[in-house]
């Protein structure tokens, strides 16, 4: 149990260090650079959300109410696995970008 608590504390310290570095970097940037960075982050969020929507639509093809129930639980292979992993990666990056843009350094 102590090992789990130590790893949680280590993760908190790393996260606090990253946030402090972001805050220090943001306080040394002029307003024009902040505006450009904020615009770039918003454009990245829009592009990621559009690509993620396309990936979800591609994954849902072949589905529907009359789908064969025997294929409900099966191993993803090939392009299906790649689409699934890309969707997860884009979802995580979307979440991180949304959290970064909500930081008070942009206000």
Backbone bond lengths (Angstrom), bond angles and torsions (degrees), N, CA, C in turn:
res aa  C-N    CA-C-N  psi(-1)  N-CA   C-N-CA  omega(-1)  CA-C   N-CA-C  phi
1 X - - - 1.436 - - 1.521 111.06 -
2 X 1.322 117.08 -33.57 1.458 120.67 -179.45 1.525 110.38 -67.20
3 X 1.331 116.94 -34.26 1.457 120.66 179.38 1.517 110.85 -63.98
4 X 1.330 117.38 -39.48 1.463 122.02 178.73 1.527 110.28 -64.98
5 X 1.318 117.57 -41.81 1.466 121.43 179.16 1.521 110.89 -66.31
6 X 1.335 116.77 -38.30 1.462 120.35 178.13 1.521 111.23 -65.29
7 X 1.324 117.24 -39.92 1.460 119.50 179.34 1.520 110.94 -68.60
8 X 1.339 117.84 -36.04 1.463 120.49 176.10 1.523 110.71 -64.15
9 X 1.326 116.97 -42.71 1.459 120.23 178.42 1.517 111.19 -64.33
10 X 1.322 116.94 -39.04 1.463 120.55 178.64 1.528 110.32 -64.36
11 X 1.331 117.24 -41.46 1.465 120.92 178.15 1.524 110.79 -64.00
12 X 1.315 117.22 -40.73 1.467 120.48 178.37 1.518 111.13 -63.95
13 X 1.328 116.98 -41.87 1.465 120.31 179.06 1.525 111.47 -64.10
14 X 1.324 116.67 -41.18 1.461 120.35 178.69 1.520 110.24 -64.94
15 X 1.332 117.57 -45.07 1.459 121.20 179.41 1.522 111.19 -62.90
16 X 1.328 117.63 -42.31 1.468 120.70 177.97 1.516 110.78 -63.79
17 X 1.321 117.52 -39.32 1.458 120.96 178.05 1.519 112.21 -63.49
18 X 1.338 115.93 -41.81 1.467 120.01 178.52 1.513 110.52 -64.23
19 X 1.340 116.81 -45.01 1.461 120.12 -179.94 1.529 111.84 -64.51
20 X 1.328 117.24 -37.27 1.460 119.92 178.08 1.524 110.47 -66.89
21 X 1.328 117.61 -39.40 1.463 120.58 177.80 1.527 110.68 -64.76
22 X 1.333 116.80 -41.60 1.463 120.15 177.21 1.522 110.78 -62.06
23 X 1.321 116.91 -43.16 1.460 120.41 -179.54 1.524 110.81 -65.28
24 X 1.329 117.61 -43.44 1.463 120.74 178.94 1.525 111.35 -63.79
25 X 1.318 116.12 -40.48 1.462 119.56 179.08 1.525 110.96 -66.51
26 X 1.323 116.35 -37.62 1.458 120.03 -178.03 1.521 112.20 -71.87
27 X 1.314 118.27 -31.53 1.460 119.69 -179.87 1.517 111.71 -73.45
28 X 1.323 118.70 -19.08 1.453 122.16 179.75 1.526 112.95 -94.98
29 X 1.318 118.16 3.73 1.460 122.25 -178.31 1.525 108.54 -101.28
30 X 1.319 116.99 139.42 1.461 119.60 178.75 1.528 110.45 -74.79
31 X 1.314 116.06 170.53 1.470 121.56 -173.54 1.530 112.35 -64.90
32 X 1.334 117.67 -35.61 1.457 120.15 -179.20 1.530 110.66 -65.33
33 X 1.313 116.65 -40.14 1.465 120.52 178.63 1.522 111.33 -68.59
34 X 1.340 116.13 -37.71 1.471 119.28 177.00 1.521 110.93 -62.87
35 X 1.318 116.19 -42.81 1.467 119.76 -179.86 1.526 110.76 -64.76
36 X 1.323 116.89 -40.59 1.466 120.27 178.96 1.524 110.81 -66.13
37 X 1.336 116.88 -40.56 1.462 120.42 179.58 1.535 110.20 -67.21
38 X 1.315 116.56 -40.48 1.463 119.92 179.09 1.522 110.73 -64.12
39 X 1.334 117.22 -41.91 1.461 121.07 177.93 1.530 110.57 -63.18
40 X 1.320 117.03 -42.44 1.469 120.59 179.01 1.530 110.99 -63.44
41 X 1.325 116.99 -38.93 1.468 120.06 178.30 1.524 111.07 -65.69
42 X 1.338 116.86 -41.25 1.464 119.62 179.05 1.522 111.33 -65.77
43 X 1.320 117.26 -39.40 1.465 120.13 177.72 1.532 109.84 -65.36
44 X 1.327 117.16 -40.70 1.467 120.45 177.97 1.526 110.78 -62.47
45 X 1.324 117.18 -40.11 1.473 120.27 178.12 1.522 110.66 -63.20
46 X 1.332 116.91 -42.05 1.467 120.14 179.23 1.527 111.56 -64.03
47 X 1.321 116.92 -43.61 1.469 120.46 -179.69 1.528 110.29 -65.50
48 X 1.322 116.86 -44.94 1.466 120.06 179.79 1.523 110.95 -62.46
49 X 1.328 117.45 -41.46 1.466 119.17 -179.76 1.525 111.61 -66.17
50 X 1.336 117.90 -37.12 1.463 120.38 178.20 1.533 110.65 -67.12
51 X 1.328 117.27 -44.71 1.465 120.47 179.77 1.525 110.64 -65.72
52 X 1.325 116.24 -39.32 1.459 119.69 179.28 1.529 110.78 -65.45
53 X 1.317 118.00 -37.13 1.464 120.91 176.82 1.519 111.13 -62.71
54 X 1.334 116.44 -43.00 1.463 120.30 178.27 1.529 110.49 -63.14
55 X 1.333 117.32 -41.89 1.465 120.05 179.43 1.522 111.81 -63.38
56 X 1.314 117.36 -39.94 1.468 120.24 179.00 1.524 110.22 -66.28
57 X 1.328 117.31 -40.11 1.469 120.20 178.03 1.530 110.28 -64.96
58 X 1.323 117.18 -41.15 1.469 119.83 178.15 1.526 111.90 -64.09
59 X 1.319 116.97 -34.49 1.465 120.07 178.85 1.516 111.55 -70.65
60 X 1.310 118.17 -31.31 1.460 120.86 -174.58 1.524 112.57 -84.72
61 X 1.318 118.94 -5.93 1.463 120.17 177.71 1.516 110.09 -64.59
62 X 1.307 115.26 140.46 1.452 119.40 -178.27 1.520 112.01 89.23
63 X 1.306 116.52 -3.20 1.464 120.53 178.75 1.515 110.31 -92.17
64 X 1.272 115.79 -162.40 1.450 120.88 178.69 1.504 111.42 125.45
65 X 1.331 116.28 179.32 1.460 119.41 -176.36 1.527 114.16 -70.79
66 X 1.318 118.34 -24.86 1.465 121.00 -177.92 1.520 111.97 -98.08
67 X 1.302 116.98 25.71 1.464 121.55 -178.21 1.523 110.16 -73.58
68 X 1.321 115.87 146.32 1.450 122.30 179.33 1.535 109.37 -67.32
69 X 1.332 117.16 124.34 1.457 120.50 -176.49 1.522 112.72 -75.65
70 X 1.328 117.94 -15.99 1.462 119.05 179.77 1.526 111.36 -71.95
71 X 1.317 117.23 -21.71 1.466 120.41 178.98 1.529 112.14 -96.69
72 X 1.316 116.65 13.99 1.460 121.06 -177.01 1.521 111.41 -65.73
73 X 1.314 117.58 -45.72 1.459 122.05 -179.12 1.517 108.91 -115.04
74 X 1.316 115.45 101.30 1.451 119.56 179.89 1.520 108.68 -148.14
75 X 1.303 115.73 166.31 1.458 121.81 -178.61 1.521 109.77 -78.41
76 X 1.322 115.78 133.87 1.457 120.13 175.71 1.524 108.51 -78.87
77 X 1.325 115.83 135.62 1.460 120.43 -179.93 1.516 109.62 -138.56
78 X 1.300 115.19 155.03 1.462 121.42 173.19 1.513 112.97 65.31
79 X 1.330 114.35 -131.71 1.465 120.76 -175.30 1.530 111.19 -67.28
80 X 1.329 116.56 -31.22 1.463 119.89 178.87 1.531 110.98 -64.00
81 X 1.315 116.52 -40.58 1.461 121.30 178.25 1.530 110.11 -67.23
82 X 1.313 116.66 -40.61 1.463 121.12 179.30 1.524 110.69 -63.84
83 X 1.332 117.05 -44.05 1.469 120.54 177.37 1.525 111.33 -61.36
84 X 1.310 116.02 -41.49 1.463 121.30 179.97 1.530 110.96 -63.33
85 X 1.322 116.47 -47.03 1.469 120.25 -179.57 1.523 111.59 -67.52
86 X 1.333 117.31 -37.41 1.464 120.62 178.03 1.526 110.80 -65.74
87 X 1.329 117.06 -37.14 1.455 120.74 178.07 1.524 110.84 -64.66
88 X 1.315 116.63 -41.81 1.469 120.24 177.94 1.524 110.32 -64.27
89 X 1.329 117.23 -45.38 1.471 120.87 -179.34 1.523 111.15 -62.47
90 X 1.329 116.82 -43.06 1.462 119.76 178.49 1.523 111.77 -68.06
91 X 1.322 117.43 -34.26 1.463 120.63 176.80 1.519 111.89 -64.30
92 X 1.321 115.67 -42.65 1.465 119.85 178.53 1.526 110.64 -66.69
93 X 1.340 116.73 -43.07 1.464 119.13 179.16 1.524 111.22 -66.44
94 X 1.331 117.95 -35.66 1.464 121.24 175.88 1.525 110.22 -62.48
95 X 1.317 116.40 -44.17 1.459 120.56 179.35 1.526 111.26 -62.40
96 X 1.330 116.78 -44.69 1.465 120.55 179.69 1.529 111.60 -63.77
97 X 1.331 116.92 -43.11 1.465 119.35 178.43 1.517 111.58 -65.02
98 X 1.329 116.74 -37.99 1.463 119.59 177.79 1.524 110.73 -64.72
99 X 1.325 117.13 -39.76 1.462 120.07 177.49 1.522 111.62 -67.11
100 X 1.323 117.10 -39.31 1.463 120.55 179.40 1.520 111.00 -65.32
101 X 1.330 117.13 -42.24 1.463 119.01 -179.35 1.516 112.32 -71.27
102 X 1.325 117.59 -18.28 1.471 119.51 178.23 1.529 112.79 -87.71
103 X 1.342 116.98 -3.10 1.463 119.64 178.40 1.533 110.65 -64.93
104 X 1.296 116.99 150.31 1.473 119.24 -177.16 1.530 114.36 -71.14
105 X 1.325 118.91 -2.15 1.460 119.97 179.49 1.524 112.20 -70.53
106 X 1.342 117.40 -18.15 1.457 120.74 -179.06 1.520 112.22 -94.09
107 X 1.290 118.81 -2.48 1.472 121.32 -177.64 1.492 111.93 -96.99
